[in-house]
């Protein structure tokens, strides 16, 4: 195995042990373990497939369908377990995005950003400083 692939494997193993992934998986398990939250997710997945099929056919969603989506999103965000999963998922995705930024910067030769050294000169797409 090449050194690059070995490093990729090591990175993957580190990610699999990360607190962010563990928190996301625990939140997902809690969400799916709740009949109410699981029903909301199932309803969302079913309606998402249906509405995407409509849009792929070149049709626009009706006002009623758009309101249905908005109502479902509101019900999902009102459910603490679903909201907790979404937040944990966002935290995990943020880590993955930061990893991708670091890799991209290393490939392009840009200086690496960190929360301590973020500036306009550092990079324009870094999310490390939260600005």
Phi, psi and omega in degrees: 000136180291161180299323180296314180294325177296316178297321178297318178298316179298318178299314178301320179294321176296317178298319181295338179262000185292148177299324182296317178292318181298319178295319179295316180295321178294319179294322178295316180297318178296317181297311182288342177280350179264121179303320181293312181294318180297322179294321178297317180294318179297316178297318179299312181299318180296312182290324178299315178299315181298311183291327177292325177297317178301313183291325178295335178279002178085012180263153176268149175287145177285165177300322179297318179292320178296320178292323177300317178297314181299318179296318180295317178299319179295317178296323179294316181288340176281344179273118185300324182289320177293315179298318178299320177295315180301318180294316179297321179296318179297320178297318179294316179297327178296319177298315179298320178296319178295321177299313179299320178297317180297316179297315179298318179295319180295320180294319183275351179085010178285155175293143180283138176270152170215169180299333182278333189239018184290135177203171177300325180289331183295303177188164182258347184244006184292137175253010184295327184268350178076012181269000000 
